[in-house]
């Protein structure tokens, strides 16, 4: 399953419903490329649990400024429009997966 690229035009609609794993990245960042590969794997593995998306912070500065993203890669997890988790720096596949699963197990409570 492909990781969806978000813009300011579709960001809010995407994070408002369900569990959304957002990878903030820069194309010149080596750690971001590694994180993107992990995100692509998670998009397939967790497709029934969460939506995996990405935001290029250079192209979408409005979003990165709103969420105070100053380092890449940064992962944010949103649940029904609420930011529930932030992870800064390269995260392993296991840490990323467990973070999503933890919030998925909480049901409708955050």
C-alpha positions as CSV (number, residue, x, y, z in Angstrom):
1,X,0.0,0.0,0.0
2,X,1.4,3.4,-1.0
3,X,2.1,6.1,1.6
4,X,-0.1,9.1,0.8
5,X,1.5,12.6,0.4
6,X,-0.4,15.3,2.2
7,X,-0.7,19.0,1.5
8,X,-2.3,21.8,3.4
9,X,-5.4,21.2,1.3
10,X,-6.0,17.6,2.5
11,X,-4.1,17.4,5.8
12,X,-6.9,18.2,8.2
13,X,-9.4,15.9,6.4
14,X,-7.0,13.0,6.6
15,X,-6.2,13.3,10.3
16,X,-9.7,14.0,11.4
17,X,-10.9,10.4,11.1
18,X,-9.4,7.3,12.7
19,X,-5.7,6.7,13.4
20,X,-3.2,8.4,11.2
21,X,0.6,7.9,11.2
22,X,2.2,11.1,9.8
23,X,5.9,11.1,8.7
24,X,7.3,14.6,8.4
25,X,10.4,14.4,6.2
26,X,12.9,16.2,3.9
27,X,14.0,14.7,0.6
28,X,17.7,15.4,1.3
29,X,17.7,13.6,4.7
30,X,19.3,10.1,4.8
31,X,17.4,9.2,8.0
32,X,14.2,10.3,6.4
33,X,14.8,7.9,3.5
34,X,15.2,5.1,6.0
35,X,12.1,6.2,7.9
36,X,10.1,6.4,4.6
37,X,11.0,2.8,3.8
38,X,9.7,1.7,7.2
39,X,6.5,3.8,6.7
40,X,5.9,2.1,3.4
41,X,6.1,-1.3,5.1
42,X,3.8,-0.2,7.9
43,X,1.3,1.2,5.4
44,X,0.8,-2.4,4.1
45,X,1.0,-4.2,7.5
46,X,-1.3,-1.8,9.3
47,X,-3.7,-0.9,6.5
48,X,-6.7,-2.1,8.5
49,X,-5.6,-0.2,11.6
50,X,-4.1,3.1,10.6
51,X,-3.5,5.3,7.6
52,X,0.2,6.1,6.9
53,X,0.9,9.4,5.3
54,X,3.8,11.8,4.8
55,X,4.4,15.5,4.7
56,X,7.4,17.2,3.0
57,X,8.3,19.9,5.5
58,X,10.0,22.1,2.8
59,X,6.9,22.0,0.5
60,X,4.3,22.2,3.3
61,X,5.9,24.7,5.7
62,X,2.5,25.8,6.9
63,X,1.8,22.4,8.3
64,X,5.3,21.9,9.8
65,X,5.1,25.3,11.4
66,X,1.7,24.6,12.9
67,X,2.9,21.4,14.5
68,X,6.4,22.8,15.4
69,X,8.3,20.3,13.4
70,X,12.0,21.4,13.6
71,X,13.8,18.1,13.1
72,X,13.4,15.3,10.6
73,X,12.3,12.6,10.5
74,X,9.4,13.3,12.9
75,X,6.5,11.0,13.3
76,X,3.2,12.2,14.7
77,X,0.2,10.0,15.4
78,X,-3.2,11.5,15.3
79,X,-6.4,9.9,16.5
80,X,-9.7,11.4,15.3
81,X,-8.1,14.8,14.8
82,X,-6.1,14.9,18.1
83,X,-2.3,14.6,18.1
84,X,-1.6,11.8,20.6
85,X,2.1,11.0,20.1
86,X,5.3,12.6,18.7
87,X,8.5,10.7,17.9
88,X,11.5,12.6,16.8
89,X,14.4,11.0,14.9
90,X,14.7,7.7,13.1
91,X,12.4,5.1,14.7
92,X,12.7,1.4,14.2
93,X,9.9,-0.5,12.5
94,X,9.1,-2.2,15.8
95,X,8.8,1.1,17.8
96,X,6.7,2.6,15.1
97,X,4.4,-0.4,14.9
98,X,4.1,-0.7,18.7
99,X,3.2,3.0,18.9
100,X,0.3,2.6,16.4
101,X,-0.9,-0.6,18.0
102,X,-0.9,0.9,21.5
103,X,-3.3,3.7,20.4
104,X,-5.4,1.3,18.3
105,X,-5.9,-0.9,21.4
106,X,-7.3,2.1,23.3
107,X,-10.4,2.2,21.2
108,X,-12.2,5.6,21.4
109,X,-10.2,6.9,24.3
110,X,-6.9,8.7,24.1
